[in-house]
Amino acid sequence: MAFTATVLSWAILEYGDQMDAVNQLTPAKGSLKWITDYLINAHPEANVLYIQVGDPNTDHGCWDRPEKITKERPLTQVNTSFPGADVAAETAAAMASASLVFKSDSAYSSTLLRHAKELFTFADKYRVLYSESIPEVATYYNSTGYGDELLWAASWLYHATGDKSYLQYVTGQNGKLFAQWGSPTWFSWDNKLAGAQVLLSRLTFLGNKDTSNSNLQMYRKTAEAVMCGLIPDSPTATKSRTDSGLIWVSEWNALQHPVASAFLACLYSDYMLSSGTAKLSCNGDSYKPSDLRKFAKSQADYVLGN
């Protein structure tokens, strides 16, 4: 749910005007606030985050309306005794990104930012996977790492605060440890590296022109490799797609990867356009922002039934 909030915030921040034009901005913000209100309540103190309501085994056997459920609904939390750097950092990212969406409500935005900072500090200090602390969650939502969430949260905190310590966090030793520069990955609830790479590329396109920061450039180079993998006729195009061109990575929630990939491709193409960057080079072949947009449209059309 925190990942959903972070991506929804990003979509509103980048495409809010277009959402508003089709009367979808208010519902999108309403959906986001429903989540962030919940997450605020789930974080009652600095080093405590409630991460689950109910027992997954029992709940998967019961498809009643919540109002009719009379079974016990146990609460699960991460804390200093049972840490969860991944889930805490993702929730920090959700709060930080949403603080930008709700900036016009300064009190609410400040509340979100306070929670984001506390959760990031908690996650960074207690670097343990939540599925190691609480093994029973691994059956349904096993986590494969926390480094991506730490970088993702710090990236959003930098965007939300302008505090350069967060930029130093992602470009310094933590970047070297966790960023997997040069290795494209799939963007999903479990792995935010590609998202962080595109988000940090935004700084090189539109904001921070400090090209002397070689590690910031490494994020952009890796984001470029992700994009080159998505364009169908690129020399490095991924083979993880159906015969008709839909990105296909996993049979479990099969549409998560094509939709997430299309979103990143839209963002990257728009960052190129906004900065006057004419082309993307993929192993010597050049592609335009329109090639990324064409890919994104192909995924959306396929998902909608074309």
Secondary structure, DSSP 8 states (H G I E B T S, - for coil): -HHHHHHHHHHHHHHHHHHHHTT-HHHHHHHHHHHHHHHHHT--BTTBEEEEES-HHHHHT--S-GGG--S---EEEE-SSS--HHHHHHHHHHHHHHHHHTTTSHHHHHHHHHHHHHHHHHHHHS---HHHHSGGGHHHH----SHHHHHHHHHHHHHHH--HHHHHHHHTHHHHHH--TT-----BTTB-HHHHHHHHHHIIIII---TT-HHHHHHHHHHHHHHHHHSTTSTT--S-B-TTS-B---STTTTHHHHHHHHHHHHHHHHHHHHT---EEETTEEE-HHHHHHHHHHHHHHHTT-
